[in-house]
Amino acid sequence: MLDKNEHYILLSTKKTSLLLFVNEIKKLTCQYYGKKIASLEEADALTRKRPYLEGTEIQYNEENPLSLNHMKLAYSTLGKGDYFAPSMILENEDSTLFDFVVEGFEEIAPQKIDGLPTPHDADQEVVIHLKEEALQVLVDLHYVIFEDSDTIGSYVEVINKNEKALTITKVMSLQLPLINEDFQLWSTYGNWISELQIQKTPLLRGRQVIESLVGYSSARHNPAFALVASGANFHYGNVYGFNLVYSSNFEDSIEMDSFENVRVQVGISSTAFRKVLQKEEKFTTPMAVMTYSSEGLNGLGEQFHFFVNSHVIPSQWNHMARPIAYNNWEATNFKFNKRKIFSLMKVAAKFGMELFVLDDGWFSTRNDDSHGLGDWEVNEKKLPGGLSALAQRAKKYGMKFGIWMEPEMVNDDTKLYRDHPDWIIHEKFHKPSKGRHQYVLDLTKKEVQEFVYESVAKTLRSAEISYLKWDCNRCISDYDNRNGTFFYDYCRGLYSVLERLIKEFPNVLFENCASGGNRFDLGMLSYFPQSWMSDDTDSYQRLLIQEGGLLFYPPSVMSNHVAAKTSNQLLRYTSYDTKFNIAALGVLGYELDLNDVIGRKDPNVLIKQIDYYKEHRELFQWGKVIQDRTIIDSDHKMIEFLGENEAIVSQFILIGKPNPKEGHLIVYGLEDDAQYEFKTRKESIALKRFGNLVNMVSPIHINPDGRLLPIISKYLEMYSEEDSGTLSGAAFRTVGATLAQEWSGVGYDERVRMLGDFGSRMYYIRKK
């Protein structure tokens, strides 16, 4: 919703407002961002008044005692007394000082940003025109309103009207001034197999920068972050969230001065960025987005989740149920043949899985990671009949068929590299470095874009393929950035390929992957409805990754797999049920050798998991996410998925302790006066977990480290406790249902919760 008068522009969503003010020197300022205000009648009371300069500030002109440094500028440059980091740095041969004023503003129909992903179905778009009269440069600030998700987008266009070339060395998509509320900065950090680790730091005086320089948005730092006011938590309090619809190097900047004025900036990384504009040329930034919630981090998450599902992912996938996938990678790696794949397919279908995904190793000479990448022809020795034969067999078993590709990369031992060595990213004076035995194809080149598009399209046309996992297993190096926009151009080249592919194959489910979460961002989600969160399938690490991801991204885009009990990455042993209780919090899949799941017990465990997930798929993929604390703050964790009249709650424990306190099932968001039934999802308890204690009940002595106990454990199924009952919504929220006694070393039967290290439980709650 837009309201305006001569000096004010009020942009409102369902629950929030952004108040912009054009002051007496024609500078655009932001006077308020927060809870929705009723009308422009409140504007004056929200506007900063400064009759005198403070400290050593510079007076902008003779007529007004105004300093840009103390003005809540919505966009800024260097050189006229504003000493915060500017949102834009320009120069031409005449000057490095650019002084923009507001020329006017207009409402336009929401438009697609040329060459960049643009959130769809916006309600309004307002353009504020800024002009540098002396040096003939225009800047258009675009504000885009997504009313239903309480999200506002911002992007910038710079147009050179001067005969002389204009050089841009920094241009942010968003600048927002705030007043410090004793903010804590919540962001995420990580690396391969440890993405999206939550980091909380106090907001300090000075400038804090979160940045990626690897060529992608990166696992090192996700572009999303939040400012959390003092006293706020997951359930209540002021929280401001930010993100960027872009997949390459980015820069988030949060700066606070001695007066506790805060300036937030989001945009392309300014490191090694330089764009030269000739007369009439234009540069457009990607869109940054922001949201505000007075209902804590859960409220912020709900708004961002709705925004992603309704405005970012391709619209045909909004609320489309995601299939339960089986991926062969951890079962076989590169070592498979047609017989092995058919065998896994048959078992996966028997267990109730819905999509079979053939991972790396199906093409060319690809029997390890140093050969074949880039030659996208099926290896008929491994797979007689090609992909079509596999897709037909999957269909016979009632499953869909999917494939893995890494289209942006090439090994040097390939026909592609021998024919086109100039297609890789390189510069002419140094030998390019490899990562994972491969080079990156240069998507700034049109011929490379065409090759990548045709490689993928040809593969998808070759068989009945309904899913594609798009991987990207190394960062970018050895680039020639003499034009100053290499990464921006690469990213646009990638987007142009993806745009064509989803247009030709609108019903193919594309899953984003970059060694896991190395390019997990709103730009990629604009083409890929879901993303592989991490190559780490260890349950505890996945819990850390998913709690960080859920702060900003919905479960419907988070692809998670149940893998073998012993993690390939950390060699940590956890049960299938604990792995399921985490993997089910989003899009469920499986990735283990199903032929190793022998005996009567384990197949039953997996089949029951899949049946349970199908029964509650709507909740797991589209439910409102509620968290209560972070793992770094507690040895217990709760994640709740709330629906209209039902909820699922997963509880996790890190390290078991003696003398555990009484357990409670607390559920948020229910109707106070309504009655709800709850029930534990029954789990399997491995007999070998009891070690030597089995001899207290066994008629014969069993060596806990011998051969017999593991064999008995495969066939003898023990079940967890089953807590159930009825409780009001009010009681659930305050104290919660009292749970069975936790194991404390003194006795075990069906009345005791056996959790132990990295244990978990899942509960289903339904309105009576």
N, C-alpha and C positions, 0 to 999 in steps of 0.2 A: 504494500500500500504506500502511496506517495502523497505527501502533503507539502505545500510549499508557499512561500511568499517572497517578497523582494530579497530577503537576506537569508532565510532558512530553508533547508531541505530536510524533511523528516521522512525517513525510510523505515517502514515497519513490517514485521512479519506477524505471525499469529501471536507470539508472546514477547517479541523483542523490538527495540527501536534503536536506530542510528540517527543522531541529530547532527547535521552539517550546517555550518554557519559561514557566510561570506562577510568578512568584517569590513571596517571602514577603509582599509588599504587593499581591499579586494583579494585578500588571502583566504584560501579555503581551509577551514578548521573543523575539527570534530569535537563537539562540546559534550556529547553523551553517547554511550553505548551500554545498553542494559535492558532491564525490564521494560515492557511496552509502556509508552506514555500516551495519554489520551489525545492530545492535540498540540498544535503550535502555541497555544496559550501558556504552556509550561516552558517554552523555549528560553525566554529571557531569564527565568529563575535558574536555568541550568547552564547559562553562559558565563564563562570566566570573565571577571572584571579585574583589570590591572591598571589603576590610575598612575602608578609610579613604577619606574624601572627598579629592578632588584639586583644587588651585587654589582658586578662589573659588566652588565649587559649593554649591548649596543642598541642605540635608538635608531629604528628603521628609517624615519624621516623627521624633518623639523616640526611638522604639524602635529604629530601624535606621539605620546610617550609610550611607544610600543616596541617590544623586542621580539623578533622571531624566535629567539631561544626559549621564551616563556609562552609562546603561542602554541596552542594544541593543533599543530599543522597536520592536515590530512595528506599532504605531499610536500617534499622539501628538497632544496638544493643547497649548494655550498656558497659562501661568500658574502652574505648579508646579515651576519650576526646570529645565525642558527648554528650552534656548536654540537648538536647531536649528530650522529651519523646520518647523512642525507639519504633519501630514498632514490635519488637520481644524481649521477655525475655526468656532465656533458662538457664538450669543448669543441671549438673550431679554431681556425688560424687567428681569429681576432680576440677570443676571450675564453676564459674558463668560468666566468661568472654569469649565471643565468638566473633571471628573476621573474618568475611566472606569476601572473595574476589571473583571476577568474574573468572570462569573457562572457560566459553565460552557461546555461544548462538546458537539457531537453530530455524528454522521455521518448524512447524508441522501442520498437518491437524487439524482444530478445533475439540475439543473433548468434550464429556460430562463429567462433574465432577461426580465422583462416589458418589451416594447417595444424591446428592444435585441438586436442580433445576439449569439448565444451559440455558441461552438464546440461541436460536437456529439460524441457518443460518448465522453464523459468516463468515467473509471473510478470515481472517487470524488469526493465533495464533503464537506468538513468545515466546520461553522459554529461559530465561537467567539463567544459572546455576551458583550458588554461592557455595563456599566450605569453611568450617572451617577445615583446614588440621590437626591441632594438636589434635582436639577433635573429628574428623571424623563425621561431620554432613554436610548434603547437604541441600540446599534450592533452589527450583526452583521457579522463578518468572514468571508467565504467563501473557502476555498481549494479549488481544483478540480484534480484530478490527471489528467493525460494521460500514462499510464505509458509507452506505446510511443514517444512523441516526447520523453521527458524534459523535459516542459514542465509548469509549474504556473501556474494562473490564479488571480487574486485580484480580488474585487470587494466592495463595501461597501453595506450598507443602514443608513440612519439612520431611526429611528422616534421620533416625538415622543409621549410619554405625558403631557405637561404640559398643563394647561388653557390656558396662555399660549403664544402663537406662538413657534416656534423658527426662527431665521434661520441658514442655512448660507452662508458666504461662501468656503469652501474645503473640498473633500472629495476626497482622492486614492483611487484604486482599489488602490494597492499601495504599501507602504513596506517596504524591505529594508535592514537595517543590515549593513555589511561592514567589514572591516579593510583599509586600503589595502595593496595589493600593488604599489606604484609604478604605479598604474593609468594607462593612457592611454584617453581617451574617444574612441571612434569613433562618429561620427554623420554625417549627410548634410545637405547644404544645396543650394540652387539657386533656379531660377526657371523661367519658361517657356523651353523648348528647352535647358535646362541642369539638369535635375532630378538628384537623387541623387548629387551630387558628394561624394566621401568627404572628410571632415575629421577630422584626428587632433590632439587637444590633450592635453597633460599634465593630470592631475587636480590642481587647485590647492586650497590652503586657502581656504575660502569656498564660495560657492554658484554653480554653473553651471546655467543654465536654458535648455532648448530648448523653444520655444513657438510655436504658431500662433495668429494672431488674425484670419485672413482669412475665417473661417466654415467652412473645410474643414481637413482635416489638412494640406494645402498642399504645394506644391513647395519652399517656402522651407526647411522642415525636416520630414523624415519622422519619425513618432513612434518608429520603431525606433532603438535605439542599443546599443552594447556597451561594457563596461569590460574592457580587455585588460591582463592582468598583465605586469609587467616580464619580459622574456625570451620572452614568448609571441609567436607569429607565426601564419601561416595553418595550420601543420601540428601544432603542439604548444603546450602551456601553458594556464594558466587564463584562461578568458574567460566573462563573464557577459553575457547578452543580455536585452533588454526590449522590449516592444511593447504596443500598446493596441488593443483591438477597438472602434474608434470612428472616426468620419469628420468630426468637427468640431474646434473649437479644443481643443488639448491642452496639457499641461504636463509636461515631463520635468525633474526636478530632481535634481542630484547635488551633495551638500554634504560637505565634509570639514573637521573641526576641527583644532586644534593637536595633538591626540593621535593624529591620523590615523584617527579614527573616520569612516566614510563612511555617509551616509544617502541611499538612492535612493528617489525617489518618482515614480510614473507615474499620470496621471489627467487629468480635465477641467481646462482652463485656469481658474485662479482669477481671472483678469483680468475684471472686470465680471460675475462670476458671483454670484448671490444667489438662494437658494431659501428660501421661507418655508413652514414646515410647521405646519398647525394640529394640534390633538390627534388622534392616531391616524393621521395621514398619514405616508407613508413616501417616502423618496427613495433610488433605487438608482443606483449608478455603473455605467459600462461595465466590462467585464472587462479587466484588464491581465494580461500573461503574461510569464513569465521562464523562462530556461533557463540551464544551466551546462554547460560542456564543458572537460575537461582536454586536449582534442585540438585546441586552437587555434580560429581563426576558421572553418576548414573544418568542424570538428566542430560548432561552434555553428550554422553554416549548415545542415548536414545535419539537425540536430534541428528547427530552425525550418521548413525545407522540408517535412519529414515532417509536422510539426504542421499547416501550412497545407493541404497536400494531403489529409490524413486527417481533419482536424477543423474546418477553416474553410470551404473552398469547399463548395458544395452537394454532398452525398455522391454524387449520380448522375454527377457529372463527375470523380470521382476515378479517375484512370488511363484516362479516356476520351480517345482521340486527338483532338487539335485539328486542324481542317482548315486547309489552306493557302489563305489568302484573297487575293483581288485587290480593292483599294479604288481607286476612280476619282478620288479627290480631287486628288492632285498632277498627274494627267493632264489634268483638265478644270476644276478648281475649280467655279464655278457654271455654266460655259458648256458645256452638253450638251443633247442631245435624244435621242429614242428610238433614232434611227439610230446615233448615236455610241456609246450604251451597248451596243447589240446588237453593234456592231463590236468593242468592247473585250471583250465577253463571249466572242465567238467565238475571238478570239486567246488569251484567258486559258484557255479550255477546251482549246485545241489544245496549249498549253504544259504542261497537266497540273494547273492550279490547280483547287481543289475548291469554292470558295465565292466568289460575286461579291457585293461589298458596294457598294451605292449610297449615296454620302455626301451631304452637305448640298446643297440646291437642288432637291429633287424635289417640293416642296409650295408651295401658295399663290402668292404673288408673290415668292418667294424666288429672286431673281437676283443678290443681293448680301447682305452681312451686316447691312443696315439695314432689311430688309423681311421680313414674312411669318412670323417666328418666333412660334409659338404657334397659328397657324391650320393645323392638321394635316390638310389636304385635299390630295389629289394634284393637281398642276398638269397638267391633261389636255392643255394646249397643248404642253407639253414632252413629255409621256409619255402619248399616247393609249392607252387600255386600262388605264391605271393600273399599280399595283404588281403586280397579278395577271398582266398580260401579260409583265412583266419576269421574274417568278418562273417562269412557264411556259417562257419562252425559255431561262432558265438551266437548268431541268430538262431541256429538250431537248438541251442541250449537255453534260449529265451533271454539272452543278454545282448546289450549293445557292444560295439567294438570301438576302441580308441587307440591312439598312437602317440608316441613321443617323438619330438623333433627339436633340434637346436639350430634353427635356420640362420642365425647371425654369425655362425662360427665356421672355421675350416681347419683341418689338419694339413700339414705340409705334404704328407704322403697321400695325396689325392689327385685325381685328374683335374678337379677344379683349380687347385693351387698351381699345378703345372701349367695349365692353360692360361690362368689369370693371376700371376703373382702380384700384379699391381692392384688387385682388388682388396687386399688386406689393408688395415690401418697401419700406416708407416710414414716415416719421413726419410729423406734421401741420404742422410749422413750417418745414420746409425742402424745397426742390425736390430730388427724388432725383437722384443722379448716375448716368450711364450707364457701362457698360463694354462694349466691343465693340458699341456702339449698342443695348444691350439692358438690360432690367431682370430682376431675379430674382423669380419668383413666390413668394408667402409660404406655404410649406408648413407653417406652424404652424396654418393655417386648414383645417378639415375640407373645406370646399367646394373649395379649391384641390387638396387631396390627391385628391379624387374626380375633378376635372377631369384632373389629370395621369394618374391611373390609367386613366381611360376613353380618353384620347387615345392612350396607348400600346397598350392592349388592343384598341381599334378598329383601329389600324394593323396589329397582328399578326394579327388575325382576317381582315383584308381580302385576304390572299394567303398562299401557302405560303412563309412567312418562317421561316427557321431560325436567324437571328442578328440581334441588335440591338446597335448601338454607341450607348451612352448618353453623350452629351457634356455638358459643363458649363463654359462658356467665359468666366465672369467670377467674381470674388470678391464677397462680400456686403458691402454698405455701406448706410447710411441706415436702419438697423434701429431699432426702438423696443424697448429692452431694460428697460423699467420694471419688468417682473416678474423680471428678473435671470437668466432661463433661455432667452432667445430662441434661442441657437444649439443648445442641448440639445433644445429643442422642435422646431426646424426639422429637426434630424437624425432625431429620432424620427418626425416626419411623413414624411420621405423613406423611412425604413426601413419604415414601415407600407405605403407604396405598393409598394416592392420586394417585400415579403413576399407581398402579394396577387398580384403579377405572376408571380413564379416558381412560385407554387402553381398558377395557371391555365395557365402555359406552361412546364412543367418541362423540355421538350425544346428550348426556344429557348436558344441560346448567347448570353448577355448579356456584352458586353465593356464594361468600365468605362473612361471617358475623362473628363478634366477639363482641357481645353487640354493634353492629354498627362497628365502625372503630378501634377496639382494636388490629387488626392484619391485617392491610391494608398495603401490602408491595409487592415487586417484587417477593418474594418467593411464596406467595399464588397466585399471579396473573399468575404464571407459570402453574397453574392447573385450576384456576377459571377465566373465561374470564371477569367477572364483580364482583363488590363488593358492598355490602350495606354500605353506607358511615356513617350512624349514625342512632340510634334509635330516633333521634330528627327530627320530621317532621314539626316543626315550620319554617315558611318561612324565617324569618330574620336569625335565627341561621343556617339554611341550606345554606343561601347565604355566611355566614362566612366560613362554612365548605367547600363548593364547591370552593370558590376562593382560599383557601389554597391548596386544592387537585389539582386544575388545574395548579398550578405552576409546578408540576412534573408528573402528571398522566393524561391520556387522558380522554375525556368525555365518550368514549365507554366503560370504565370499571366502571363508576360511576352510581350506581342504586339509583334513587330518586323517592319519592312518593308524590302525592297530597293527603293530608289527610283532615280531617274535618276543618271547618273554625276556630274553637277554638282549639288551639294546646293542645294536651294531656300533653305535657311536660312543657309549660310555660303559658298556659291559655291565650295566646295572640290571638286576633281575626284578621284574614286577609282573604281576599276574595279568592275564588277558582282561579281566574285569576292570582292573585299575586303568589299563590302557584304553579300554572302551569308555570308561567314565570321563575321560579327557577328550578322546578323539570324537566322541559323539557331540561335543559342544561346537557344532558347525556342520560341515559336510563330511560325512563318514566314509572311510575307505579302509581297505586291508592291504597289507604288504608283507607277507610271510609265506614260506613254503607250505602250502596247504596239505601237501602229501606227507609232511612231517607231523601233522596234527592227527595222530593215530589214537586208537583206543576209543572207549565209549564216552569219556568225559569231555575232552576238549572240543570235539565237534559239536556236542550239545551246547557248550558254553558259547561258541561263536554263533550258532544258529539262533539261540535265544537272544543274543545281543542284536542281531540283525532284525529279528522279529520285533523286538522292543523299539528299535530305532524307527522302523517303518510305521509302527503304531503312533509314534510321537514325533514324526519327522517335521511336521509344521512347527512345533515348539522349538525343536533343536535348530532349525534353519532360520526361523522368522520371529521367534519369541523376543520379548523385551528383556534385555540383559541387565541383571542386577548383581553387583559385586559388593562385598562388605569391607574388604581390606586387601592390602597387597601381601604377597608372600614375604617380602623383605621386612614387613612389620609384625609378622605372626607366624607361628608354626602350624596354623590351621588356615584353610582357605575355603570360601563358599562362592559358588557361581550359580545364579538362579536364572532360569528362562521362564518368563511369565507370559501366559496367554490370556484369553478373555475370561475363561472360567477354570483355568488349570495352570499348573506350574510344575517344573522339574527343578530340583535342587541337587547339585553335586557338592559333596563335602570332601575335603582332602586333608590328610595329615602328612607332615613331612617326616619327622623322626619320632618314633614312639617313645614315651616316657613312662617311668613307674608312677604309680598313684595318679592316674588320669582323672581329671575332674568330670563331673556329670555332663553327659552330652545332651545337646538340645538341637532340634530342627527348627530354625527360625526362617520364616518365609515372609517376604515383603510384597506389598502391592495388592493384597487381598482385601475384599470388602469386610469391614469390621464386624458387621452384624451377621454375615453369612457363615454357614457351617461348611467345613471342608474335611474330606477324608484324605488320609495320607497312607502311603505304603512303600516299604523298601523294595527296590529292585533286587531280587534275590540273586546272590552271587555264589560262585563256587570257591570253596576253601581247600587248598592243597594240603593233603595229610602230611606231606614232608615238612611243612612249615613248623610242625610241632616237635621235630627233631626227636630227641631221646624221650620226650614225654609220651610218645605213643606206647612205650613199654608199660605205662601205668594201666593201660586197658587191653593190651595185646596178650593173648594166651601164650605166645612164644616171644622170645627176645628178638628184637629187630635192631640191627646195626644202623643207626641214623645216617652213617656215611657209606653204607654198603649198597648192594645192588637191589635188594628186595624192596626197600621203602619207595624209591622212585617208581618201580613197577606197580606197586599197590596204588600209589597216588594217581597213576594214569587211569585206573579202572574204578577205584572207589571214590564216589562223589560225595563230598561233604558240602552242606549248604550254610550260608550265612544266616544270621538272625533275621527275623522279619518283623520290624516294627510297623504297627498300623494303629489307626484310631481316628477320632473325629475331634476337631478343634475349631473354634471361631477364628476368623481372620484377625481380630484384635489380639487374641491370645497368641496366635502364630507370630505376630509381629513383635510382641513385647518379650515374652519368655520363650515361646516355642514349645513344641512337643518334646517331652522327656524321652530320651532314647535308651536302648538297652545298655546295660553295664558294659564298659569297655574292658577288654582283656587286661588283667593286671597280675597274671602269674599265679592265680589261686584256683582256677577251675574253668572248664569250658563245656558248654552245651549250646542248644539253639537259643538260649536267652542272653548270650554274650556276643558283643561285637568284636570280632577279630580284625583289627586294622593293621597294627604294626607299622614299620617304616614304609612311607610312600603309599599308605593304604587310602581307600576311598569308599564312599557309598553314594548311591543315587536314590532319590525319593521322588515319587509322583504324587502330586496333590491335586484333588479335583473337587469342585464345588458340588455339594449335595443337592 
